[in-house]
């Protein structure tokens, strides 16, 4: 009798979590917009105004906007998840010379991490259906974020390189926000 009761409890728990997660997935675009809005505010709070001495060092990384324009919503969500992972990676290392507000930075990282977790839970990876377009997107995104990473390394993660990267991430998040509003 105890075994049957235990199984029923487990079944109910599973039922509730899948219902909850599917509800969360339905509200994902709205949630993402809030997270991005919050992330943009945190990026602003992390550092002060863009330092004047960094203006002449400005660099164009050219975000591959086409990765956010496929026909399937699922592919767009996967691209967004990928972007969040790259941003999280960049903002998780060698930050000693960034001179940013630590609390804002931590909240920014936590928000990204939670969003990655949620996207992973919601995005159904139908590998074969659009495997090729996804791979092309992934490579373009990887190249884009590698440019930023190499730029940071070349500049030895100095203040200006971080400020330029922060400005670039702001642009990146604004692009995602535009896309999410259309989803």
RAMO-V161304 format. One record per run of one state. SS is the DSSP state (a for helix, b for strand, c for the rest). FROM is the first residue (numbers start at 1). TO is the last residue. If there is no record, write none. Layout:
ss:SS from:FROM to:TO
ss:SS from:FROM to:TO
This chain:
ss:c from:1 to:1
ss:a from:2 to:26
ss:c from:27 to:27
ss:a from:28 to:46
ss:c from:47 to:51
ss:a from:52 to:57
ss:c from:58 to:64
ss:a from:65 to:68
ss:c from:69 to:72
ss:a from:73 to:90
ss:c from:91 to:101
ss:a from:102 to:122
ss:c from:123 to:130
ss:a from:131 to:154
ss:c from:155 to:158
ss:a from:159 to:182
ss:c from:183 to:183
